[in-house]
Amino acid sequence: FDYYRHTAFEFVTEALGAQGTVIGGGRYDGLIGAMGGPETPAVGWAGGIERLAMLVAEPEAERPLVTVVPDEPADERDAIQVANTLRRCGVVTDIAFRGNAKRRFELAVKRGSSCRLIVKRAEGQGVQSRIGIHVRINTAGTPERVAHDLKEFLLKRLEAHYRVIRFEPTDGGWSPDAVLQAQAE
């Protein structure tokens, strides 16, 4: 500000610490005359692009509606397919891979998901309607089932890729909300 005369301005923020000046400027009518040139009216300003960039908040990441959790490491492939189907249908979906089952469930809560969709493959002998990918949809952070509307919203999206066989959950043990089977080509 040594060469500014009359009006001068400076925008300062506390968010950047000691180097808090973001934009500064003013009139410097006498500068050219002081350097031996003709008296010339002048005004100017400068802004620090790096400092402005530091003030721009990073956009908040979109919270996933659902976190897909493979029940076992062997279920990861199915979990990826289920997550991709939901994403293609416009559902913001996360997938929890790291750690044991407890850690995977914790990730759903940490990432802010409304619910978790647990994926478990059931193959081999048994009733045909039970063979496929079992899914159970819980509220994130609890073993409680999600509201019927949210469950149906997700299952309807999965029908884009799978034959969805719905079940009424039973008390006790692990019971699926639905079984996903490959659609006949």
N, C-alpha and C positions, 0 to 999 in steps of 0.2 A: 504493500500500500504506500510505499515511499513516494511514488510519482503521481498518485491520484490527487486531484484537487476537488474541492466542493463535494459533490455527491459520491459516496462510495458505499458498496454493499458487500455483505458476506453471508452466505448461508452455512451455518455450522450445526453439526449434530453431535450428540453425546454417544451415539451408537458406534462410532468409530474410534473412540478414545482420543488421544492427544492429536491425532491427525484428522480432526473432525471437520475441517473446512471442505465443503463439497463444491460450491460455486462462489466466485468473488468477482468484483469488477467495479466500475465507476467512470467518472470523467477524468481525463488527464490532459486538459487544454494546454498547460504550460510545458509539457514534456518536450515537444519538438523545438520550441523556442529556447528552452534551457540547454539543448544540445547544439545550438547555433543555427537552427533553421527558422523558417517563418512561424509566426504564431498561428497555430492550427487548432481549431476546436476538435476534440476527439472524445470518444467513449468506447469502452471495451469491457469484455468479461472473459472469464475462463472457467471451465468446469472439468473436474476430474472424472473421466469415464470410469476408471477402476473404482473410485470411491462411490460413484452412483451405483455401479453394479453391486457393490457390497451391501448397499441399502435395499436392493430389490429382494424381497422375500422369495425363497424357493417355493414353488407351488406345492401345496400339500398333496401327498400321494393319495390317490383314490382308494378308499377302504374297500377291501373285498367284501362282497355279500356272503360268500361261502369259501371256506378252506377245505379242500379235499385232502383227506388223511388216509393213506393206505394202512390197513390194519397190521400187515406184516410186510417185510421187505419184498416178499414174493408177489405182493399185490400192487407194487409200484407201477408196473406197466398199465394195469387196468385203471389205476388212479390218474395217470397221465391222460389216458383216452377220455375218461369221464370229465376231467378238468378242461381238456381241449374242446369237447362237445359243448360244455357250458359257455366257454369263451366265445366260440363261434356263434352261439345264440345270444350274445350280448350281455352275459352275466359276468360281472367282475369277480374273478375266481383266482384264488391262491392255492398253492399246494404245499403241504408240509412233508418234507423228506427227512429232515435231520433228527437224529436221536432215537430213543426208544418211544414206545407208544405214548407214554405220559408226556414226554417232551414235545411230541408232535401235536398233542391236544393243546398244550400250553401255547404253541406257536399261533394257533387259531385265535386265541384270546389276545395275545400280544399284538398281532397284526390288525386287530379290530374287526374281525369277521363277525357277522351276525350269527352265523351257524357253521357247523362242520359237517361234512358229508363223509362218513366212514365207508371205505371200500374194502370188501372182503370177497374173494373168489370162492365159489362152491362148485366143485366138479365131481365127476364120478357117479356112483350109484345114487339113486334117490328119485323122488318125484320130479318129473320133467320141469314143472313150473318153478322148482327151487334151484335148478342148475343154472348158473350164470354168475353175474357180479351182484353180490348182495350190497345194498346201500342202506345206511341208517343215517338219518338227519337229526342232529341234536343242536340245541342252543349252545353256542360257544361257551365254554367254561362250566357247563353243567351236563349231567347225563339226561336231562329233560328233553323230550322231543320238541321240535319246533312247532309253531302254530300251523294248523292245517293249510291255511292259505299259502304260506311260504313253502311248505312241503310240496304242495300241488304245483306251484310256480316252477320249482326246480325240476320236478318229475316231468312236467309238460315240456320243458326245454330238452330234457334227455330223450324224449320221444322222437326228436329229430334224427337220432342215430341208433336208438335201441328200441326193442320191444320192452315196454315197462309193465311188469306184473306187480300190482300193488298188494300189500298185505296189511292187515291190522296187527300192530305190534302186540306181543304177548308180554305178560309180566314175568320177570325173572329171566336171566340168561340173555344171550345176544339174539335178538330177533330183528330181521330187516324190515324197513318200511317198504322196500321194493326189491325186485330182482330185475337186473338188466340183462337182456339176451340179444345177441346179434340178430338184426333183421334179416329175413330171407331176401336174397338178391333176386 
